[in-house]
């Protein structure tokens, strides 16, 4: 008697891969992607192929998220050291042979022109999570010191370019891993208190600190101007303060329900600078109002909170630290972008996830969400 084994159907073979997607996370991503397409269609209607390119970038991010979701978290550990080493090497190459655009030396030509600092949005949390996984059960102050050095090296090279926005995101990703690894509040508290005192001092003595001819040590002139403009945009309403003022006008003019899709006057009359990238939140606010903003923020909160739940349920320390870092990075993206458009944070080049135009940022975002999907999938496999 011969036993014949039937070949499994295509759906039967694909089902485990599709089943790896976390439902709530996928739902939040879908809502944000739809919001991004609507906003880009309106704000980028006269920007050539911005809408088509944005749609293509979203599809690419979705594909990368699907592929990364199939990679088990333990395999990601093998990428940590090589990816970190490659990133540092490329950053050194940027410092020595980098391509300069608009006064910043952030790119390097390796056959194609790339921005190596973007690598560290993933390489940094991977490297630090790998390090703490290796030291699990025997963590000492020395281990946190090594983690600090691993974080400081690329941050210093990125700030030197200068690229404050990327440096801020990489710093947030790295610090979140170190904090969730068990860093004491006795260490975290004093810097936070010092920062709060610095902010209060800056606001109190703003006229003296931002007076003509005063230079702050450790900051480039454009970085100092951004902070001073944040404190008083009317100081230079047609120059440095123009972005913030026009962004706040657009947000305020949207009112409760907004002016309607494709009806934003600040957007379509080109008063909002960078309306498809850094300041796209102002364009969204003008057309969809406070109600639209609340729905958008609710979708972002769902995404971030679901990422934190995935971190809490992760089966290993490596996966838990990596997922928590992804969640904090998403939070920083949203908080910094919306904060700078609303005039409560300095203007830095940080996009709004899924909404802003940008290929590299979308690729990194897709890979990061794929890592979260992979961790969620691994947890379900452990439970079963």
N, C-alpha and C positions, 0 to 999 in steps of 0.2 A: 504493500500500500504506500503510495507516494503522497506526502503532505505538500500541498501547494500553498504558499504564502502570498496573499494578495498585496500588491504594492499600495502603500497608503496614498490616499488622495492628496492633491495639492493643498486643499484647505486644511486637512489634518496635519500636514507638515508645517503650514504657515501659522496655524492657530497658536502654538506656544510662543512664537515671536510677537504676534499681535497681543496676546494675553499678557505679555510683560509690561504693557503700558499701564501706568497708574491712572485710573479713571478721573479723579479730581484734578490731578496735575494736567492731564490732557485737555480736560474741559476748560481750565483757566487759560491754557495756551491757545486754544481755539478761539475763545472770546477775545483775547488780546490781539491775535492775528487778524481777526475780522475788523477790530477797531483800527488797527494799523493800516489796513488796506483802504478803509473808508477815509481816514485822515490823509493818507498819502495821495489818494485820488484827488481830494479837494486842494490840499496845499501845494501839490506838485504838478498841477494840471498844465502849467506853462514851463515846466522844468524838463522838457524833452521826454526822455524815457524813464523818468524817476519812478512812476507807478509800476511800469512793467518790470523794471529792475528790482524794485522792492518786493513785488510778488515772486520773482525768481529767487531772491534771497530768502524769503520765507519758506519756499519749497525746499531749497537747499538745506536750510536749518532743520526743517522737519525730517528730511532724509537722514541727515547726520544724527539727529536725535534717535531715530529708529535704529540706525546701525549701532550707535553707542549703547543703546539699551540692551543689545544682545551680548555685550562684553561683560563677563562677570567681574565684580569689583576686585577680586583677588588678582586678576590679570592686569588691572590698571596699576597695581603696585610696581610691576616690572617696567612701566613707562616713566615712573617718577624721576629716578636719577638721570636716565638719558635725556629726558625732555628738559629737565632743569639745567643740565650741563650744556645742552645745545643752546638753550635760551641765553645763558650767561655768555657763552662764546660769541653769539650773534650780537649781544649788547656791546661787548668789547669791540667787535668789528664795527659797529655803528659809531662808537666813540673815535675809532681810528680812521675809518674809511667811509663813514656814513654819508648819505645823500641829504642835503639841506633844502628844505622847502619852507617858505614863509618864516624864515629866521629860526627854524627848529631843525636839529639834526636827529631825526627819528627813524630813518629808513636806511636800508642797505640793499644793494643790488647783488643778487646771487643767481643771476640769469633772469629772475624777475625781481621787481622791487617789493620788499616786504617790510613790515613794521614789527621787529622782534619783541617789543615790549608787550604786545598783545598776547604772546605765548604764555606769559606769566599769570594771566588771569586764571589759567588752568594749571600751569606748571607749579606755581607757588603752593596752592593748597594740596596738590598731589605730593609734592616733596615733603612738606611739613607733616602731612598725615602719615606718609611712609615712615618718617623719622620717629614719630611718637608711637607708631605701631611696633617698630623695632625695639623701642625702649619700654614697652608696656610692662607694668608691674615693677619697674625699677627706676621710675622717674626721679631725677634729682635737679637741683638748681643748675647744674652743669648742662643738662639736657635742654632746659629752657634757654640757656645762654647760647648753645649751638644753634637752636632754632632762630634766635634773634639775629645771629650772624647770617644764617641762610636767608633770612628775610631782608636784612639791611643791604646786602651786596647788590642784588638787582634793583632795589629801590633807589640806592644811590646813583646807579648808572642811568636809570630812567629819569630821575629828577634833573640830572646833568644835561639831558638832551635839549631843552627841558620839556617834560610832558607831565604836568601836575595832575591832570585828570586820570590818566592811566596809573600813575604812581599811587594815587588815592585808592583806586579800586584794588590794586595789588596789595597795598598795605592793609586794607580792610579784610581781604581774603586771608592773608597770612596771620594777622592778629586774631581773627576769629578762631582759626585752628589752634593757636597757642592758648587762647583763653579757654576754649572748650576742652583742651587737653588737661586742664586742672590748674591753671595759673591763679595764684591767690589774689583776692581782692585787695590785700595789703600792698600788692605791687601795682595793680590796675588803678586803685583809687587816687594816689597822689598825682599821676599825670593828668587824670581827668579833672581833678580839682585845680591843678595848675592851668590847664586849658581854659577852664571856666573863669578863673581870675584874669587870664590874658584877654578873653573876650570882653569882660566887663571893663577892664582898663582901656582897651581899644575904643570901646563905645564912649567912655567917659572923656577920654583925652583926644577924641577924633580930630577936633580943629587943629590941635598942635601937631599930632602925628602925621596928618595928611596935608600939612602946610607945604607950600611950594619950596622945593629945595631940600626937604627932609628925606633921607634915604634910610630904609630899614635894612639892617645886616641880614644876610642869608637869603634875601629874596631878589629876584629880577625886578626891574622897573615895572614891567607889564603886570607882574603878580601883585606888586604893591598897589598899582592903579586899580586893579580889580577889587581889592579889599576896600580901598577908599571910595570907589564908585558905589560899592554895595552899601556903605554907610550913608552916602549922600549922592544918589544918582543925578540930582539936579546940579551938582558941581560942574558937570560937562554934559548937558542934555543932548547935544547934537554929536557928541563924540563917544567917550567911554561909557556914558550913562544911557546911550540911546537904546541899547538892547534891553536893559532892565525896564526902562520907562515904557517902551512900546509893548513889551511882554505883559506888564501889569495892566496897561490900558486894554489890551485884547482880552485878558482874563475878566476884568471888570465889566467890559461892554457885553460879555456873553450873558450876564444876568443869571436868572434861575434856570431857564430852559434853553438858552442859546439863541443865536440868530438863524440857525437852520443849516442843513448840509449845503455846502457850496455858497453860503451867503455871508461868509465872514469878510467884512470890509477891510479890517486891519490886515488880514491875510492876503486877500486878492489885490489890494492896492499896494502891496509890497512894503508895508510899514514894519512888519515883523522880520527882522534879520534871521537868516538861517532857519527859515520856517519849515524846512523839511528834515532838519537834523536836530541841532541842540534845542531849538525853541519851538519844536512842533507841538509841545504841550499847550503853548499859548494859542496856536491855531485850533487845536481840538477844543479848548475851553471856550473860545469865541463862538464856535458853531454849535456846541452841545451844552454849554452852560454848566452851572453847578450840578445839575442832575446828572449830566454825562460824566462829569469829573468824579462824582461819588460812585457811579457804576464802574468806571475805569479803575479807581483806587480799590474798590471792593474786589475786582478781578486780580489785581496785583497782590492784595492781601491774601486772597485764597491761594495764589501761587506760592507766596513766601511761607505762609503758615503750613501748607501741605509739605513743603520742603523741610520745614522744621520737624514735622511729625515723622517724616521718612528718616530724618537723622536720629530721632529718639528711638525709633524701632530698628535701626540698623544692626545687623548681626555681629559686626566687628568694630573695633576702635577706629581702624582705618576708614571704614565706610561711614561711621558716625561723624568723624571729624570732617571728612570730605563733603558730606551732605550738608552739614551745618555751615561750612564755608560757602557752599553754593547759595544757600539761603541768605546769608549775610551779604554776599556780593549782589544778589538781586535787590535786596533792600537798599543797598548803597546806590545802585543805579537809579532806582525810582526816587529815593529821598533827595539825592543831590540834584538830579535833573529838574524835578518839580520845584525844589527849593530855590534853585538859581533863577528859574523862570518867574517865580513868585516874588523874587527880590529879597529872600532871607538868607541866601548863600551866595558866595562869589561865583561868577561865571567861569565854568571850566568845561572842557570838551568831553562831556559824558552824555551818551545818547539815552533815550527812553526805550527800554526793551520792547521789541516788536513794533513800536510806533515810529521811531526815528529811522531815517535812511542810513544805510551803511552795510557793506558786505562783510568786512572782517568781524565787526561786533556781532553780526547775526550768526556767523559761523561759530564763534566762541560760545554764544548763547545756546545754539543748538547742541553743541557738544556737552556743555554743562548740564542742560536739561536731560540729555541722554544718560549722563552719569547718574542723575537722580532716579531716572526710570530704572536703570540697572540695579541700583541699591534697593529700590522698592521691590523689584522682582526677586532679588536674592533673598530678601526677608520672607517673602511668601513661600519660596522654595524650602527655606529652613523650617518654617512653621508646618509645611505639609510633610 
